[in-house]
């Protein structure tokens, strides 16, 4: 029986000694500090990501409002310029293009208006502008001379 008590006390002593050594060792404190720092950094990163999402959402809303207000202002200027100066020639009215667009469409934007508003220098295909050779273009295919 004494041998059993001795063996139990030995096991308890080894266990307690292991726990004391584990918790008082400098690496354990350093490990706990690193773990806390990691958790804090992860939390801060998640907060930062959420702030970014909120920032972009509010910025998108503000930009949308700004673009709508700008469109309203431009439309207002276009209509009042034609109302206040009815005798102004169309080429002198900077808003004449907007007035024409408003009369063509009732506010619906389509992809065909994008095609109509192509820049004046838009060309389909290569123009050969920067080459030294002279490029000849044909609007129709030349007919073959084999027809008799």
C-alpha positions in Angstrom: 0.0 0.0 0.0 2.8 2.4 0.8 4.2 1.6 -2.6 0.9 2.6 -4.2 0.8 5.9 -2.3 4.4 6.6 -3.3 3.6 6.0 -6.9 0.5 8.3 -6.8 2.5 11.0 -5.1 5.2 10.7 -7.6 2.8 11.1 -10.5 1.1 14.1 -8.8 4.4 15.6 -8.2 5.6 15.2 -11.8 2.3 16.7 -13.0 2.5 19.7 -10.7 6.1 20.2 -11.5 5.4 20.0 -15.2 2.6 22.6 -14.9 4.8 24.9 -12.7 7.6 24.6 -15.2 5.3 25.2 -18.1 3.6 28.4 -16.7 6.8 29.9 -15.3 9.0 29.4 -18.4 9.8 32.7 -20.3 8.8 31.1 -23.6 5.2 30.5 -22.3 4.8 34.2 -21.5 6.2 35.2 -24.8 3.9 32.7 -26.6 0.8 34.1 -24.8 1.9 37.6 -25.6 2.3 36.7 -29.3 -1.1 35.0 -29.3 -2.7 38.1 -27.8 -1.0 40.3 -30.3 -2.1 38.1 -33.2 -5.7 38.1 -32.0 -5.5 41.9 -31.6 -4.0 42.4 -35.1 -6.7 40.1 -36.6 -9.4 42.1 -34.9 -7.9 45.4 -36.1 -7.6 44.0 -39.6 -11.2 43.0 -39.7 -12.3 46.4 -38.3 -10.2 48.1 -41.0 -11.8 45.9 -43.7 -15.2 46.8 -42.4 -14.4 50.5 -42.4 -13.2 50.2 -46.0 -16.4 48.5 -47.0 -18.4 51.3 -45.3 -16.2 54.0 -46.8 -16.7 52.7 -50.4 -20.4 52.2 -49.9 -20.8 55.8 -48.7 -18.5 57.1 -51.4 -20.5 55.3 -54.1 -23.7 56.8 -52.7 -22.2 60.3 -52.7 -20.9 59.9 -56.3 -24.3 58.7 -57.4 -25.9 61.7 -55.8 -23.3 64.0 -57.3 -23.8 62.6 -60.8 -27.6 62.9 -60.5 -27.2 66.5 -59.3 -24.8 67.3 -62.1 -27.2 65.9 -64.7 -30.1 68.0 -63.2 -27.9 71.1 -63.2 -26.9 70.5 -66.8 -30.4 69.9 -67.9 -31.6 73.0 -66.1 -28.9 75.1 -67.8 -29.8 73.6 -71.2 -33.5 74.4 -70.8 -33.1 77.9 -69.3 -30.5 78.9 -71.9 -32.9 78.2 -74.7 -35.8 79.9 -72.7 -33.8 83.0 -71.7 -32.0 83.5 -75.0 -34.4 82.2 -77.7 -32.7 84.2 -80.5 -29.3 82.8 -79.7 -27.9 80.9 -82.7 -27.6 77.2 -82.1 -23.8 77.1 -82.7 -23.3 79.8 -80.0 -25.4 77.9 -77.4 -23.0 75.5 -75.5 -26.0 73.4 -74.4 -27.5 72.9 -77.8 -26.3 69.3 -78.0 -28.1 68.5 -74.7 -31.3 70.2 -75.9 -31.2 68.1 -79.1 -30.6 64.9 -77.1 -33.5 65.8 -74.8 -35.8 66.2 -77.7 -34.7 62.9 -79.3 -35.0 60.8 -76.1 -37.3 61.1 -73.2 -34.5 60.4 -70.7 -33.8 56.8 -71.7 -30.2 56.1 -72.5 -29.5 53.4 -75.0 -26.4 51.9 -76.5 -27.1 53.5 -79.8 -26.5 57.0 -78.4 -23.0 55.8 -77.5 -22.4 54.9 -81.1 -23.7 58.3 -82.2 -21.4 60.1 -79.8 -18.2 58.5 -81.1 -15.2 60.9 -81.3 -14.6 62.6 -84.6 -11.2 60.8 -85.0 -12.7 57.4 -84.6 -11.8 55.1 -87.4 -12.7 51.4 -87.9 -9.6 49.3 -88.5 -6.1 50.5 -89.1 -5.7 53.8 -90.9 -2.0 53.6 -91.7 -1.6 57.2 -90.6 1.9 56.6 -89.0 3.3 54.5 -91.9 5.3 55.9 -94.8 3.3 54.0 -97.4 0.3 55.5 -99.0 -2.8 53.5 -98.2 -5.5 53.2 -100.8 -9.0 52.3 -99.6 -11.8 51.0 -101.7 -15.4 51.4 -100.7 -16.5 48.7 -103.0 -14.6 45.6 -104.2 -13.2 46.1 -107.7 -14.9 43.8 -110.1 -12.8 41.3 -111.9 -11.8 41.8 -115.5 -12.7 38.3 -116.5 -16.3 39.2 -117.4 -16.6 39.1 -121.2 
